[in-house]
Amino acid sequence: MRNFQKKLTQTRQNISGGLRCFQMNVSDNREVLLEGSRGVIEYNENSVKINTGKYIVAFSGRGLKLSCMNEYNLTISGFITSIEYIM
């Protein structure tokens, strides 16, 4: 079982290292599901910056929070006023 988990982890690392894209689903201006995250750079109630590999995606607004997060995906909720792509 350990060997399987180790191989699965290595496969995920190889896949994530090769992926250079992300997908974002925006629900009104209240929630964003971002798939393909490589990490959170900045997080407070007015600003969230996410590394996606090729870009940094910056969200501005009020009452922002990471309501769900795993290794590659995250959900930002709150009142989103802007989304900016930073190279």
The 8 nearest C-alpha neighbors of each residue, nearest first, counted from 0:
[[1, 3, 2, 4, 5, 6, 7, 8],
 [2, 0, 4, 3, 5, 6, 7, 8],
 [1, 3, 5, 4, 0, 6, 7, 8],
 [2, 4, 6, 0, 1, 5, 7, 8],
 [5, 3, 7, 1, 2, 6, 8, 0],
 [4, 6, 2, 8, 7, 3, 1, 9],
 [7, 5, 9, 3, 8, 4, 10, 2],
 [6, 8, 4, 10, 5, 9, 3, 11],
 [7, 9, 11, 5, 6, 10, 4, 12],
 [8, 10, 6, 12, 11, 7, 13, 5],
 [11, 9, 7, 13, 12, 8, 6, 14],
 [12, 10, 14, 8, 9, 13, 15, 7],
 [11, 13, 9, 15, 10, 14, 16, 8],
 [14, 12, 10, 16, 11, 15, 9, 17],
 [13, 15, 11, 17, 16, 12, 10, 18],
 [16, 14, 18, 12, 17, 13, 11, 35],
 [15, 17, 13, 14, 18, 12, 19, 11],
 [18, 16, 14, 15, 13, 19, 12, 20],
 [19, 17, 15, 16, 20, 14, 35, 21],
 [18, 20, 52, 53, 17, 21, 51, 16],
 [21, 19, 18, 35, 22, 51, 53, 52],
 [20, 22, 35, 34, 51, 23, 19, 36],
 [21, 23, 34, 33, 35, 24, 20, 32],
 [22, 24, 33, 32, 34, 25, 21, 31],
 [25, 23, 32, 31, 33, 26, 22, 30],
 [24, 26, 31, 30, 27, 23, 32, 28],
 [27, 25, 30, 28, 31, 29, 24, 32],
 [26, 28, 29, 25, 30, 31, 79, 78],
 [27, 29, 79, 78, 30, 26, 80, 25],
 [30, 28, 78, 77, 27, 76, 79, 26],
 [29, 31, 76, 26, 75, 25, 28, 77],
 [32, 30, 25, 75, 74, 24, 26, 33],
 [31, 33, 74, 24, 23, 73, 34, 25],
 [34, 32, 23, 73, 72, 22, 31, 74],
 [35, 33, 72, 22, 21, 36, 71, 23],
 [34, 36, 21, 71, 72, 51, 37, 33],
 [37, 35, 71, 51, 38, 72, 34, 50],
 [38, 36, 51, 50, 71, 52, 35, 39],
 [39, 37, 50, 36, 49, 40, 51, 71],
 [38, 40, 49, 41, 48, 50, 42, 37],
 [41, 39, 48, 49, 38, 50, 42, 47],
 [42, 40, 48, 47, 39, 43, 46, 49],
 [41, 43, 47, 46, 48, 40, 44, 39],
 [42, 44, 46, 45, 47, 41, 63, 64],
 [43, 45, 63, 62, 46, 61, 64, 42],
 [46, 44, 61, 60, 43, 59, 63, 62],
 [45, 47, 59, 43, 58, 42, 44, 60],
 [46, 48, 42, 58, 41, 57, 43, 49],
 [49, 47, 57, 41, 40, 56, 39, 58],
 [48, 50, 39, 56, 55, 40, 38, 51],
 [49, 51, 55, 37, 38, 52, 36, 39],
 [52, 50, 36, 37, 54, 53, 55, 35],
 [53, 51, 54, 50, 19, 37, 55, 20],
 [52, 54, 51, 19, 86, 55, 20, 50],
 [55, 53, 86, 51, 85, 52, 56, 84],
 [54, 56, 50, 85, 49, 84, 51, 57],
 [55, 57, 84, 49, 48, 83, 54, 85],
 [58, 56, 48, 83, 82, 47, 55, 84],
 [59, 57, 82, 47, 46, 81, 48, 83],
 [60, 58, 46, 81, 45, 80, 79, 82],
 [59, 61, 79, 80, 45, 78, 63, 46],
 [62, 60, 45, 78, 63, 44, 77, 79],
 [61, 63, 44, 77, 78, 45, 64, 60],
 [64, 62, 77, 44, 61, 76, 45, 60],
 [63, 65, 76, 75, 66, 44, 77, 62],
 [66, 64, 75, 67, 74, 76, 68, 73],
 [65, 67, 74, 64, 75, 76, 68, 73],
 [68, 66, 74, 73, 65, 69, 75, 72],
 [67, 69, 73, 72, 74, 65, 66, 70],
 [68, 70, 72, 71, 73, 67, 36, 74],
 [69, 71, 72, 68, 36, 37, 38, 73],
 [72, 70, 36, 35, 69, 34, 37, 73],
 [73, 71, 34, 69, 36, 33, 68, 35],
 [72, 74, 68, 33, 67, 32, 69, 75],
 [73, 75, 32, 67, 31, 66, 65, 33],
 [76, 74, 65, 31, 30, 64, 66, 32],
 [75, 77, 30, 64, 29, 63, 66, 74],
 [76, 78, 63, 62, 29, 79, 61, 64],
 [77, 79, 29, 61, 60, 28, 62, 80],
 [80, 78, 60, 28, 81, 59, 29, 77],
 [79, 81, 60, 59, 78, 28, 82, 58],
 [82, 80, 59, 58, 79, 83, 60, 57],
 [81, 83, 58, 57, 59, 84, 56, 80],
 [82, 84, 57, 56, 85, 58, 81, 55],
 [85, 83, 56, 55, 54, 57, 86, 82],
 [86, 84, 55, 54, 56, 83, 57, 53],
 [85, 54, 55, 84, 53, 56, 52, 83]]
